[in-house]
Amino acid sequence: MEDEPRNDVSTRQQSITVQDLRDNRLAEGSKKGYVSGVRQVVAWLRESGRSGTINLDGSINLDVFSYEDFTEFVLYKYKSAGISLSTLSGYRSAIKEYYSRQNVALPAGFVTDATAIYQGIRRLCASETQTGAIKPGGKQPLRCHQYQELCRASLTKLVAGFTHLFLALSWNLMCRSRSTETVRVDHLSDEGDSIGVAFFKSKTDQAPRRAAFWPWEFTLRAIQLTTRATFFRAPRSVTDLAAASISLKGAATYAIGGSRSGSSIVNVCIRCGWSIGSVVERYVHYDGAGDQYVGRVVAGLPLDSGEFAALPPHFGPGSDEAVSTAGALVFPRLWLHQDLRGVLTKCLASQVHHKALHSTLPAKHPLLASVLFGNASMTTQLAARVTIASTLMQPTGIPPHVSIHTQLETNLAAVRELPGEIRNNIEALLDTKGITSGNITHALLEELLNNAVSRIASTNDRSESPPVVDDSAPLRPVHYWGGRWHMLPEDFELPSVDVATAWHYWWCGSSAREIPPLHKLSTRDMAKKQGKIYCEWNFAVNVLLEVYSSSTGATLSPPYTSASVIAAFTTITVSLSTSWGLTEKGRRRRLSQVKLVTFARLARKRSRRV
């Protein structure tokens, strides 16, 4: 997202026309739907022998075309084509837009009589659906437990987490798929205990607003929810669910009706971008507290528990230096933007906090191939600094009754600990009384033995000389297969990773995944198939080195540390020709998402053209 070019506003404004401004009030999808609807009307007019209502250019002659023609068209579509009510409503909207575009006054029937006709169709469809004569239409909302299953499935996909991110953003932000698709990194902001996303345009509202979501769990909390038994009609097939089912129907249904103390319907409608009436829209506007409450509800936090006021994983005081060093390595390009560091810090804390990632994700998942999880010492150091309870961050969007739940849970925990504390105090008192009387108690005997063992151990430590370390000893084991010794086991496979990760593996390796620096190896250390892939890696790295040398006038020299290697790759991405990011069809390709083998193939094609 950070590599996408921005539009030249001045050029776009100078070339726009008045008609462009009129047309721009409609979304592209609506325009295509209206054109298709008018085309259907024209086709019916020809088939029904009403060619007089069609101009020579194939458009509708509104001087001849009447409202009665449209009602007959609707009746024909309803009786013979089995068209749904929503499609029939689309035909009316298309004709009304066509009248507006032709600057012709709309006949009165479209306003009054058409409403009555469509109400009758709606009632008839409802009756037939109730009796089973026709199948119910429309998309079903995505239920919370279905969202949980999708979170589990998408998390393990080997697509660098984009599927899971799209799903989680759409659900938590309760927005349309198009809004999720157009989210950029500069739309994100640090909102204290949450991450904010600025929407500068939605389908029904062009005013900028902020929505927040809480990334506590790596599945955005939903994976740890318990599903309560409910009566609902399960989807007949996957086609019963759509993108709108995830963000709007599913998340809104859960936020309002997921519990007996759900969110305000007004706050949910504002967050979803739905129209709620002219009076309400005029006097009720977006506010932080209401949206923060909706965000916590839709994130799956339990309303009947003190956990509703939980804080996300974050770094405690005194962690700035360690976090800054790690952030520059894990997010080398994004970390340069000061306004994004708060968001990136929360993402970093969430990743190192959830240790279940290692057991949940497959071994070949791109996230485990990142610099963060490839450096075990850095991960351990950061995880020790993460906390979920501190005075530096306060929860927002918390209703008053949650504090009562928190106090009750604290009192319950204290009551449960009382028997143990009473028992320990009584035992300590009895031991003290026994020692005073001159008796040898169990505690006294155990203390004397521990002190004696400690003195003997310290004496042995002082007498032993430190072991001699042979620096020439190999740091990694060698493997014997195929009649010779190799640096790698026979079943070793080069990971399928993007260019940035492969560049880091080539120079630094990954101690966590037991991958040595690949530049120290050769094709003889691996199987024949992997040797061919290694040659592709070597070719791609040489291409990147040429770009680095031509840009800096120097070669990459040891020592090869993560910081120096990542800085060199940042220089390469900046210096690389923009043509690398374009496909044959002119579409933009992000280098950070291209696999190294694909990059090598593209490099060979470019070398043949030269």
RODRENLUM-708592 format. One record per residue (C-alpha): x, y, z; residue in one letter; residue number from 1. Coordinates in pm, 1 decimal. Layout:
! RODRENLUM-708592
         u         v         w  residuo  num
         X         Y         Z        A  NUM
...
//
This chain:
! RODRENLUM-708592
         u         v         w  residuo  num
       0.0       0.0       0.0        M    1
     286.0     235.3      69.6        E    2
     412.9     192.8    -287.5        D    3
      90.5     299.9    -459.5        E    4
     121.4     627.2    -650.2        P    5
    -112.1     909.4    -562.7        R    6
    -320.3    1087.2    -823.4        N    7
    -209.2    1423.5    -954.1        D    8
    -493.7    1633.3    -815.1        V    9
    -425.8    1946.3   -1020.8        S   10
    -423.1    1757.1   -1351.7        T   11
    -741.2    1569.7   -1263.8        R   12
    -923.1    1888.7   -1164.3        Q   13
    -823.7    2071.0   -1481.8        Q   14
    -948.9    1795.4   -1713.2        S   15
   -1286.5    1738.9   -1543.6        I   16
   -1612.5    1856.2   -1703.7        T   17
   -1956.5    1945.9   -1569.1        V   18
   -2098.4    1618.7   -1702.1        Q   19
   -1820.9    1432.8   -1521.0        D   20
   -1934.1    1596.7   -1199.1        L   21
   -2291.7    1482.6   -1263.0        R   22
   -2181.6    1128.4   -1342.5        D   23
   -1952.5    1111.9   -1041.4        N   24
   -2243.6    1111.3    -798.5        R   25
   -2295.2     744.5    -885.6        L   26
   -2058.7     461.0    -805.4        A   27
   -1913.8     260.1   -1093.6        E   28
   -2112.9     -45.2    -991.1        G   29
   -2438.0     152.7    -995.5        S   30
   -2356.9     293.8   -1339.7        K   31
   -2300.7     -53.3   -1482.9        K   32
   -2621.4    -179.2   -1322.7        G   33
   -2826.0     107.4   -1466.3        Y   34
   -2682.7      57.1   -1815.3        V   35
   -2765.8    -312.5   -1796.3        S   36
   -3119.7    -237.2   -1676.7        G   37
   -3187.5       6.1   -1961.9        V   38
   -3047.4    -250.0   -2206.0        R   39
   -3297.3    -507.8   -2075.5        Q   40
   -3584.3    -263.7   -2129.4        V   41
   -3469.3    -191.9   -2486.2        V   42
   -3448.6    -564.4   -2563.4        A   43
   -3804.0    -617.6   -2434.7        W   44
   -3935.3    -325.0   -2637.7        L   45
   -3797.5    -484.0   -2954.6        R   46
   -3935.4    -827.9   -2871.4        E   47
   -4281.5    -689.5   -2792.6        S   48
   -4305.8    -499.9   -3122.1        G   49
   -4264.9    -150.4   -2977.6        R   50
   -3983.3     -40.4   -3202.9        S   51
   -4134.3     306.6   -3219.4        G   52
   -4016.6     371.1   -2866.5        T   53
   -3652.6     313.1   -2968.5        I   54
   -3432.0     575.5   -3133.6        N   55
   -3203.9     499.2   -3426.2        L   56
   -2901.4     487.7   -3195.1        D   57
   -3066.4     218.3   -2981.3        G   58
   -3167.0     443.9   -2692.4        S   59
   -3519.1     481.2   -2552.8        I   60
   -3734.6     757.3   -2700.9        N   61
   -3882.8     909.2   -2387.2        L   62
   -4132.3    1112.6   -2592.7        D   63
   -4302.3     784.6   -2690.1        V   64
   -4207.7     558.7   -2399.7        F   65
   -4470.5     578.5   -2123.8        S   66
   -4511.9     462.9   -1767.5        Y   67
   -4757.3     196.4   -1885.2        E   68
   -4482.5      46.3   -2102.4        D   69
   -4262.6      16.4   -1796.3        F   70
   -4533.7    -151.8   -1586.2        T   71
   -4590.7    -409.5   -1861.0        E   72
   -4215.9    -471.9   -1872.7        F   73
   -4207.9    -529.3   -1495.3        V   74
   -4505.2    -767.0   -1517.3        L   75
   -4337.4    -960.1   -1799.8        Y   76
   -4014.1    -998.1   -1606.0        K   77
   -4197.1   -1107.6   -1292.2        Y   78
   -4415.2   -1365.6   -1468.2        K   79
   -4181.4   -1517.6   -1725.7        S   80
   -3824.0   -1454.5   -1613.5        A   81
   -3862.8   -1522.0   -1241.6        G   82
   -3677.2   -1202.7   -1152.1        I   83
   -3634.3   -1120.7    -783.4        S   84
   -3779.3    -812.8    -619.3        L   85
   -3440.1    -646.4    -582.2        S   86
   -3373.4    -685.0    -956.1        T   87
   -3714.9    -540.0   -1039.0        L   88
   -3638.3    -245.1    -812.1        S   89
   -3312.0    -201.4    -999.6        G   90
   -3502.7    -165.0   -1327.6        Y   91
   -3707.9     118.5   -1180.2        R   92
   -3394.7     292.8   -1052.2        S   93
   -3230.5     252.4   -1394.2        A   94
   -3525.0     410.7   -1577.7        I   95
   -3546.9     696.6   -1327.3        K   96
   -3175.1     764.4   -1373.9        E   97
   -3222.6     751.9   -1752.5        Y   98
   -3496.9    1017.6   -1731.2        Y   99
   -3268.7    1234.0   -1516.6        S  100
   -2975.4    1194.6   -1754.3        R  101
   -3192.7    1292.2   -2052.0        Q  102
   -3327.9    1599.0   -1862.2        N  103
   -3685.6    1474.7   -1903.6        V  104
   -3942.6    1512.9   -1628.3        A  105
   -4025.2    1185.3   -1455.4        L  106
   -4389.2    1074.6   -1501.3        P  107
   -4594.2    1085.5   -1183.7        A  108
   -4661.4     712.5   -1199.9        G  109
   -4301.7     631.1   -1112.5        F  110
   -4344.8     812.4    -780.6        V  111
   -4692.0     704.2    -667.1        T  112
   -4829.0     405.2    -857.0        D  113
   -4494.0     226.8    -891.7        A  114
   -4455.3     230.6    -513.9        T  115
   -4791.9      58.7    -473.9        A  116
   -4704.5    -200.9    -740.1        I  117
   -4375.1    -287.3    -577.3        Y  118
   -4540.4    -313.0    -236.9        Q  119
   -4781.1    -564.0    -385.1        G  120
   -4494.9    -762.5    -539.8        I  121
   -4312.0    -761.1    -208.5        R  122
   -4616.4    -893.8     -21.9        R  123
   -4680.2   -1158.9    -286.7        L  124
   -4317.6   -1275.5    -272.7        C  125
   -4334.1   -1296.7     106.5        A  126
   -4649.9   -1510.3      92.1        S  127
   -4501.2   -1744.7    -169.1        E  128
   -4180.4   -1775.4      29.7        T  129
   -4377.3   -1862.2     343.3        Q  130
   -4563.5   -2141.8     163.9        T  131
   -4246.8   -2271.3      -0.8        G  132
   -4352.7   -2184.8    -354.7        A  133
   -4032.1   -1989.8    -414.5        I  134
   -3692.7   -1989.1    -249.3        K  135
   -3602.4   -1700.8     -20.0        P  136
   -3372.2   -1446.5    -178.0        G  137
   -3099.2   -1226.1     -42.3        G  138
   -2774.2   -1298.9     133.9        K  139
   -2764.6   -1427.0     489.3        Q  140
   -2558.1   -1254.7     757.3        P  141
   -2232.8   -1420.0     855.7        L  142
   -2283.7   -1555.9    1207.0        R  143
   -2025.0   -1507.0    1478.1        C  144
   -1928.7   -1875.0    1500.1        H  145
   -1891.8   -1885.2    1120.5        Q  146
   -1662.8   -1583.7    1144.6        Y  147
   -1455.5   -1772.1    1402.3        Q  148
   -1415.0   -2067.7    1167.3        E  149
   -1315.4   -1838.1     881.7        L  150
   -1059.0   -1672.2    1109.7        C  151
    -904.7   -2007.9    1193.1        R  152
    -896.6   -2114.2     828.4        A  153
    -766.7   -1785.6     687.4        S  154
    -493.6   -1758.8     948.8        L  155
    -317.8   -2070.3     817.7        T  156
    -334.9   -1969.9     450.7        K  157
       6.4   -1924.0     289.8        L  158
     -82.2   -1581.7     146.9        V  159
     115.4   -1364.5     390.2        A  160
    -196.3   -1300.5     600.7        G  161
    -381.2   -1085.1     346.4        F  162
    -692.7   -1304.8     349.1        T  163
    -709.5   -1296.3     726.9        H  164
    -644.7    -922.0     736.8        L  165
    -922.9    -850.6     485.9        F  166
   -1166.5   -1066.9     682.3        L  167
   -1078.7    -916.8    1020.5        A  168
   -1085.1    -557.2     896.8        L  169
   -1420.5    -601.2     723.6        S  170
   -1578.6    -754.1    1033.8        W  171
   -1433.9    -519.7    1296.2        N  172
   -1474.3    -200.8    1094.4        L  173
   -1821.3    -310.7     973.6        M  174
   -1753.3    -163.8     632.4        C  175
   -1811.3    -265.2     272.9        R  176
   -1554.9    -474.0      92.5        S  177
   -1468.1    -180.3    -131.1        R  178
   -1386.8      31.6     175.1        S  179
   -1163.0    -243.3     311.9        T  180
    -991.5    -278.1     -24.0        E  181
    -898.3      90.3     -34.9        T  182
    -754.3     116.8     318.4        V  183
    -398.8     253.6     305.9        R  184
    -130.6     257.1     570.3        V  185
    -162.4     635.4     601.3        D  186
    -529.4     584.8     698.1        H  187
    -419.6     409.4    1019.5        L  188
    -364.4     592.5    1346.6        S  189
    -275.3     510.4    1705.4        D  190
    -585.0     562.2    1921.3        E  191
    -442.0     455.8    2257.0        G  192
    -598.6     117.7    2330.5        D  193
    -701.1      64.1    1967.3        S  194
    -602.3     127.8    1608.4        I  195
    -806.7     385.4    1418.0        G  196
    -894.1     375.4    1049.0        V  197
   -1002.3     693.5     871.0        A  198
   -1274.1     653.2     607.5        F  199
   -1277.5     959.7     385.3        F  200
   -1556.8     822.5     168.6        K  201
   -1821.7     554.3     192.5        S  202
   -2116.4     460.0     -24.1        K  203
   -2359.6     679.2     167.9        T  204
   -2130.1     931.3     334.8        D  205
   -1844.4    1131.0     183.8        Q  206
   -1740.5    1291.0     513.7        A  207
   -1423.4    1155.7     678.0        P  208
   -1477.4     954.9     994.5        R  209
   -1279.7     724.2    1219.2        R  210
   -1351.2     370.0    1322.2        A  211
   -1145.4     166.9    1566.1        A  212
   -1078.0    -200.5    1620.9        F  213
    -896.2    -389.5    1893.0        W  214
    -626.4    -636.4    1781.9        P  215
    -592.0    -827.2    2111.4        W  216
    -578.9   -1174.5    1964.9        E  217
    -412.6   -1278.5    1642.2        F  218
    -762.1   -1365.6    1517.2        T  219
    -891.2   -1030.6    1647.7        L  220
   -1030.6   -1198.2    1958.0        R  221
   -1303.8   -1395.4    1780.1        A  222
   -1116.3   -1724.4    1784.3        I  223
   -1136.9   -1749.9    2163.9        Q  224
   -1509.9   -1690.4    2192.0        L  225
   -1742.2   -1969.2    2296.5        T  226
   -2037.7   -2019.5    2067.6        T  227
   -2373.6   -2039.7    2241.2        R  228
   -2635.7   -2274.2    2101.1        A  229
   -2883.9   -2077.5    1893.1        T  230
   -3159.2   -2162.8    1647.0        F  231
   -3073.2   -2031.6    1302.9        F  232
   -3101.3   -2137.4     942.7        R  233
   -2760.1   -2252.0     822.6        A  234
   -2649.6   -2136.5     476.6        P  235
   -2749.5   -2377.5     203.5        R  236
   -2419.2   -2317.7      27.8        S  237
   -2122.8   -2084.2      19.6        V  238
   -2303.1   -1875.6    -241.8        T  239
   -2553.7   -1771.5      25.9        D  240
   -2276.6   -1561.4     181.4        L  241
   -2124.4   -1253.9      20.9        A  242
   -1877.7    -982.0     113.0        A  243
   -2164.3    -769.6     245.5        A  244
   -2264.6   -1060.1     470.3        S  245
   -1929.6   -1031.2     651.1        I  246
   -1903.8    -661.2     718.5        S  247
   -2256.1    -524.1     722.1        L  248
   -2511.8    -797.0     789.6        K  249
   -2300.6   -1027.4    1003.3        G  250
   -2109.7    -777.0    1214.9        A  251
   -2409.9    -547.0    1258.3        A  252
   -2635.2    -837.5    1358.5        T  253
   -2382.5    -951.7    1616.4        Y  254
   -2321.8    -599.2    1751.4        A  255
   -2693.1    -529.0    1801.9        I  256
   -2838.6    -871.4    1881.4        G  257
   -2536.6   -1072.4    1994.4        G  258
   -2630.7   -1012.6    2358.5        S  259
   -2916.1    -869.1    2562.1        R  260
   -2719.7    -547.2    2613.9        S  261
   -2601.6    -488.4    2260.4        G  262
   -2482.4    -165.8    2106.1        S  263
   -2708.5     124.1    2018.5        S  264
   -2861.8      77.5    1676.0        I  265
   -2779.8     440.3    1592.2        V  266
   -2408.9     388.6    1665.1        N  267
   -2409.3      68.3    1460.7        V  268
   -2576.5     240.0    1164.9        C  269
   -2327.4     526.7    1178.3        I  270
   -2034.2     284.2    1190.6        R  271
   -2176.1      83.6     897.7        C  272
   -2244.1     397.6     695.1        G  273
   -2617.4     327.3     670.7        W  274
   -2881.4     591.0     615.0        S  275
   -3096.2     633.9     928.6        I  276
   -3332.5     910.7     824.9        G  277
   -3287.8    1278.9     758.5        S  278
   -3377.0    1396.5    1110.7        V  279
   -3146.5    1149.2    1287.3        V  280
   -2863.6    1205.7    1040.1        E  281
   -2889.6    1580.1    1092.2        R  282
   -2879.0    1579.9    1472.5        Y  283
   -2698.1    1254.8    1563.8        V  284
   -2337.7    1231.6    1449.0        H  285
   -2032.4    1012.9    1498.6        Y  286
   -1877.0    1026.3    1844.4        D  287
   -1576.4     845.7    1985.5        G  288
   -1733.4     685.7    2293.9        A  289
   -2020.8     521.7    2107.7        G  290
   -1797.2     392.5    1831.6        D  291
   -1541.1     263.6    2081.7        Q  292
   -1815.6      66.8    2256.0        Y  293
   -1936.2     -80.8    1926.0        V  294
   -1578.7    -169.8    1837.6        G  295
   -1532.1    -366.3    2159.3        R  296
   -1862.5    -547.8    2112.9        V  297
   -1797.1    -649.3    1753.8        V  298
   -1441.5    -756.6    1847.9        A  299
   -1602.8   -1025.4    2063.2        G  300
   -1522.0    -901.4    2412.4        L  301
   -1771.0   -1044.1    2667.4        P  302
   -2013.9    -783.5    2794.6        L  303
   -2087.0    -981.9    3111.4        D  304
   -1726.9    -986.7    3230.0        S  305
   -1451.2    -754.1    3338.4        G  306
   -1257.0    -871.1    3032.0        E  307
   -1465.3    -623.8    2832.6        F  308
   -1225.8    -356.3    2963.2        A  309
    -916.6    -555.9    2862.5        A  310
    -618.8    -374.1    2716.6        L  311
    -432.4    -492.3    2407.3        P  312
     -77.0    -625.7    2438.0        P  313
     158.5    -329.7    2458.7        H  314
     512.5    -257.7    2567.6        F  315
     575.7    -140.6    2920.8        G  316
     786.6     159.0    3026.8        P  317
    1156.0     150.6    2944.6        G  318
    1107.3     -41.7    2618.9        S  319
    1157.2     241.7    2372.0        D  320
    1512.4     153.6    2268.5        E  321
    1444.7    -218.4    2217.9        A  322
    1117.9    -151.7    2034.1        V  323
    1278.1     109.2    1809.7        S  324
    1558.3    -130.0    1713.0        T  325
    1317.7    -415.1    1643.0        A  326
    1070.8    -195.2    1456.5        G  327
    1340.2     -70.7    1219.5        A  328
    1427.9    -432.5    1136.4        L  329
    1075.5    -575.2    1106.8        V  330
     918.2    -273.5     930.2        F  331
    1219.3    -109.1     759.6        P  332
    1025.1     121.7     525.0        R  333
     714.9     191.8     731.2        L  334
     921.2     268.4    1042.8        W  335
    1057.2     577.9     870.0        L  336
     711.3     739.3     905.7        H  337
     684.6     881.3    1257.4        Q  338
     303.5     890.3    1254.2        D  339
     285.2     514.2    1190.1        L  340
     514.7     401.7    1469.6        R  341
     235.0     384.2    1725.2        G  342
      36.1     146.8    1502.4        V  343
     343.9     -61.7    1417.6        L  344
     439.8     -85.5    1784.7        T  345
     100.3    -234.0    1868.4        K  346
     132.2    -483.8    1583.3        C  347
     478.6    -581.0    1705.4        L  348
     357.8    -629.8    2063.2        A  349
      61.3    -839.5    1948.5        S  350
     280.6   -1070.6    1739.2        Q  351
     536.9   -1145.8    2010.4        V  352
     269.5   -1177.0    2281.9        H  353
      68.3   -1456.0    2119.2        H  354
     290.4   -1759.8    2152.3        K  355
      14.2   -1975.6    2002.5        A  356
     116.6   -1844.8    1661.0        L  357
     398.8   -2098.8    1645.3        H  358
     164.2   -2391.9    1706.7        S  359
    -123.0   -2258.4    1495.8        T  360
      54.7   -2146.8    1180.7        L  361
     204.1   -2402.7     941.8        P  362
     581.9   -2423.6     931.7        A  363
     594.6   -2265.6     584.5        K  364
     376.3   -1967.3     673.5        H  365
     530.1   -1636.4     554.2        P  366
     487.3   -1476.5     896.7        L  367
     720.3   -1730.7    1057.3        L  368
     974.4   -1652.5     785.2        A  369
     989.5   -1285.7     883.2        S  370
    1283.7   -1120.9    1055.1        V  371
    1093.2   -1108.0    1383.9        L  372
    1039.5   -1482.4    1419.6        F  373
    1372.6   -1564.9    1258.8        G  374
    1557.4   -1399.4    1547.5        N  375
    1471.5   -1597.3    1861.2        A  376
    1669.6   -1371.6    2095.5        S  377
    1492.7   -1057.1    1973.6        M  378
    1151.0   -1223.5    2006.6        T  379
    1227.2   -1338.2    2361.8        T  380
    1356.3    -994.8    2459.9        Q  381
    1047.5    -819.0    2325.8        L  382
     802.5   -1071.9    2472.6        A  383
     944.7   -1007.0    2820.6        A  384
     857.8    -637.5    2783.7        R  385
     495.8    -689.2    2673.3        V  386
     213.5    -641.3    2921.6        T  387
    -166.4    -632.6    2906.9        I  388
    -210.8    -430.8    3227.9        A  389
     -43.6     -97.9    3292.3        S  390
    -121.7     256.2    3399.4        T  391
      18.4     400.4    3075.2        L  392
    -292.5     300.6    2877.9        M  393
    -655.8     334.7    2978.3        Q  394
    -943.6     140.0    2820.1        P  395
   -1199.7     343.3    2626.6        T  396
   -1563.8     282.4    2542.6        G  397
   -1631.7     110.4    2877.4        I  398
   -1990.5     121.4    3018.0        P  399
   -2035.1     168.7    3395.9        P  400
   -2149.1    -187.7    3470.6        H  401
   -1816.1    -334.1    3354.8        V  402
   -1634.8    -183.7    3655.2        S  403
   -1878.0    -371.0    3881.8        I  404
   -1793.8    -696.2    3703.3        H  405
   -1423.8    -622.6    3752.3        T  406
   -1465.6    -561.2    4125.4        Q  407
   -1672.2    -878.8    4167.6        L  408
   -1409.9   -1085.3    3986.2        E  409
   -1133.0    -935.4    4202.5        T  410
   -1326.5   -1015.9    4520.5        N  411
   -1397.4   -1369.7    4398.5        L  412
   -1028.0   -1431.7    4331.4        A  413
    -938.2   -1300.0    4678.1        A  414
   -1196.8   -1525.0    4846.4        V  415
   -1064.3   -1830.2    4660.9        R  416
    -710.3   -1756.4    4781.8        E  417
    -812.9   -1720.9    5148.3        L  418
    -805.1   -2094.8    5242.1        P  419
    -450.6   -2135.2    5113.0        G  420
    -326.3   -1822.1    5286.2        E  421
    -488.8   -1924.7    5614.1        I  422
    -332.6   -2273.0    5591.6        R  423
      13.4   -2132.1    5517.2        N  424
      -6.6   -1885.0    5804.4        N  425
    -114.2   -2155.5    6049.3        I  426
     170.8   -2385.4    5937.7        E  427
     421.9   -2102.8    5972.0        A  428
     289.7   -2024.6    6318.7        L  429
     318.5   -2388.5    6429.4        L  430
     674.6   -2411.5    6293.3        D  431
     771.8   -2096.1    6479.1        T  432
     627.1   -2228.2    6804.6        K  433
     807.2   -2560.2    6758.0        G  434
    1147.5   -2398.3    6693.1        I  435
    1104.0   -2178.7    7000.3        T  436
    1042.8   -2490.5    7210.0        S  437
    1366.8   -2650.4    7080.0        G  438
    1202.0   -2903.2    6845.4        N  439
    1347.2   -2989.8    6502.9        I  440
    1063.4   -2917.6    6261.1        T  441
    1035.1   -3021.2    5898.0        H  442
    1086.9   -2665.2    5775.4        A  443
    1397.9   -2616.7    5991.3        L  444
    1554.3   -2943.9    5871.1        L  445
    1485.9   -2858.2    5506.8        E  446
    1645.3   -2514.7    5548.3        E  447
    1961.3   -2660.1    5705.9        L  448
    2004.3   -2916.3    5426.8        L  449
    1957.5   -2653.2    5154.6        N  450
    2220.7   -2428.7    5311.6        N  451
    2469.5   -2716.8    5332.4        A  452
    2417.8   -2815.6    4968.8        V  453
    2458.9   -2453.2    4857.3        S  454
    2794.3   -2420.9    5038.4        R  455
    2925.6   -2744.2    4881.4        I  456
    2814.6   -2637.1    4531.8        A  457
    2980.6   -2295.7    4561.6        S  458
    3308.1   -2460.5    4672.6        T  459
    3309.6   -2690.9    4367.1        N  460
    3240.5   -2399.7    4131.6        D  461
    3545.4   -2209.2    4256.8        R  462
    3773.2   -2511.4    4222.1        S  463
    3677.5   -2592.0    3862.4        E  464
    3856.1   -2409.0    3581.6        S  465
    3647.9   -2260.4    3296.3        P  466
    3614.0   -2490.9    2994.5        P  467
    3826.9   -2420.9    2690.2        V  468
    3616.8   -2321.2    2389.6        V  469
    3749.9   -2413.6    2049.4        D  470
    3656.9   -2128.6    1817.6        D  471
    3746.9   -2337.4    1516.5        S  472
    3472.6   -2592.5    1591.1        A  473
    3183.6   -2584.1    1343.0        P  474
    2873.9   -2400.7    1460.2        L  475
    2636.7   -2625.1    1266.6        R  476
    2629.5   -3004.0    1232.7        P  477
    2715.9   -3172.7     904.6        V  478
    2501.6   -3441.1     743.8        H  479
    2604.7   -3755.8     561.1        Y  480
    2389.4   -3866.9     270.1        W  481
    2444.7   -3963.2     -92.0        G  482
    2789.6   -4098.1     -11.0        G  483
    2934.8   -3764.5     105.0        R  484
    2914.8   -3496.7     374.1        W  485
    2679.9   -3199.2     332.5        H  486
    2602.4   -2882.5     526.5        M  487
    2228.0   -2949.2     500.1        L  488
    2006.2   -3254.7     553.4        P  489
    1881.5   -3440.5     247.9        E  490
    1519.8   -3329.9     299.7        D  491
    1605.8   -2958.3     324.5        F  492
    1382.5   -2733.4     112.1        E  493
    1441.0   -2370.7      28.1        L  494
    1143.6   -2173.9     162.8        P  495
     899.3   -2011.4     -77.2        S  496
     929.5   -1652.2      41.3        V  497
     916.4   -1300.5     -97.5        D  498
    1218.5   -1111.4    -224.0        V  499
    1283.7    -920.8     100.1        A  500
    1278.1   -1233.0     318.2        T  501
    1490.1   -1429.6      70.6        A  502
    1747.2   -1147.8      64.5        W  503
    1771.8   -1165.7     444.2        H  504
    1800.7   -1546.6     438.4        Y  505
    2078.2   -1526.4     181.7        W  506
    2304.4   -1311.5     399.0        W  507
    2191.1   -1381.0     756.6        C  508
    1995.5   -1705.6     754.1        G  509
    1743.3   -1785.6    1026.3        S  510
    1849.6   -1943.5    1353.4        S  511
    1488.8   -2007.9    1454.9        A  512
    1421.6   -2209.8    1136.4        R  513
    1771.3   -2363.2    1135.9        E  514
    1860.7   -2207.4     801.0        I  515
    2227.7   -2104.5     770.9        P  516
    2332.9   -1800.2     566.3        P  517
    2270.4   -1930.1     216.7        L  518
    2562.8   -1744.6      60.9        H  519
    2795.9   -1983.2     249.2        K  520
    2641.9   -2289.0      80.3        L  521
    2656.2   -2438.5    -266.9        S  522
    2441.0   -2667.3    -479.3        T  523
    2639.9   -2966.7    -351.8        R  524
    2491.6   -2918.3      -3.8        D  525
    2135.2   -2991.7    -112.4        M  526
    1932.3   -3228.4    -328.1        A  527
    1926.3   -3189.5    -706.2        K  528
    1584.7   -3021.1    -723.3        K  529
    1671.2   -2777.7    -446.7        Q  530
    2005.4   -2713.6    -615.1        G  531
    1824.0   -2585.0    -923.3        K  532
    1614.3   -2355.6    -705.6        I  533
    1932.3   -2240.7    -530.9        Y  534
    2071.8   -2137.5    -870.4        C  535
    1761.5   -1922.0    -921.7        E  536
    1818.2   -1764.4    -580.5        W  537
    2181.1   -1696.5    -667.1        N  538
    2084.0   -1534.3    -998.2        F  539
    1819.9   -1313.9    -832.5        A  540
    2057.6   -1203.0    -555.9        V  541
    2322.8   -1110.5    -813.7        N  542
    2065.8    -894.4    -995.0        V  543
    1982.6    -719.2    -668.5        L  544
    2352.5    -672.7    -593.8        L  545
    2401.0    -504.9    -932.2        E  546
    2122.3    -259.7    -849.1        V  547
    2280.5    -191.2    -509.3        Y  548
    2627.3    -138.1    -657.1        S  549
    2502.9      94.3    -931.4        S  550
    2309.4     296.3    -673.7        S  551
    2575.9     328.8    -403.5        T  552
    2896.1     276.5    -600.0        G  553
    3007.0      13.0    -348.7        A  554
    2957.7    -356.5    -285.4        T  555
    2784.2    -516.1      10.7        L  556
    3062.7    -619.6     246.9        S  557
    3073.2    -815.4     575.2        P  558
    2984.2    -831.1     853.9        P  559
    2633.8    -915.1     733.5        Y  560
    2399.5    -809.6    1013.4        T  561
    2022.1    -784.7     994.8        S  562
    2038.6    -405.8    1014.9        A  563
    2291.3    -366.9     731.3        S  564
    2121.3    -625.4     508.4        V  565
    1774.9    -470.7     552.1        I  566
    1913.7    -120.4     492.9        A  567
    2074.9    -243.3     171.5        A  568
    1746.6    -392.9      51.7        F  569
    1567.3     -64.2     124.8        T  570
    1822.2     109.0     -98.1        T  571
    1758.1    -150.9    -369.1        I  572
    1379.2    -107.9    -363.9        T  573
    1415.0     269.2    -392.2        V  574
    1665.8     242.0    -676.5        S  575
    1491.2     -35.5    -868.0        L  576
    1330.5      73.6   -1193.0        S  577
     957.0     137.6   -1172.3        T  578
     906.8     -94.4   -1469.2        S  579
     974.1    -387.8   -1235.7        W  580
     644.9    -314.0   -1065.7        G  581
     434.7    -340.9   -1382.2        L  582
     290.6    -660.7   -1524.6        T  583
     253.8    -729.7   -1896.2        E  584
    -100.6    -591.4   -1875.6        K  585
      18.0    -272.2   -1705.6        G  586
    -102.0    -365.0   -1358.1        R  587
     107.3    -259.4   -1061.6        R  588
     299.3    -527.5    -873.8        R  589
     450.5    -481.7    -526.8        R  590
     806.3    -609.5    -508.3        L  591
     757.6    -692.4    -141.2        S  592
     492.9    -951.6    -236.2        Q  593
     674.2   -1116.4    -528.2        V  594
     831.2   -1456.4    -462.5        K  595
    1204.9   -1471.9    -524.5        L  596
    1169.8   -1744.4    -789.5        V  597
     919.4   -1523.9    -973.5        T  598
    1159.1   -1230.2    -946.4        F  599
    1437.2   -1444.4   -1096.5        A  600
    1210.8   -1542.9   -1386.5        R  601
    1124.7   -1177.7   -1452.7        L  602
    1493.7   -1085.2   -1434.9        A  603
    1581.5   -1348.1   -1695.9        R  604
    1311.5   -1214.1   -1929.0        K  605
    1448.2    -862.2   -1892.5        R  606
    1803.8    -980.0   -1960.3        S  607
    1692.4   -1145.8   -2285.7        R  608
    1534.5    -821.2   -2408.6        R  609
    1858.7    -627.5   -2358.0        V  610
//
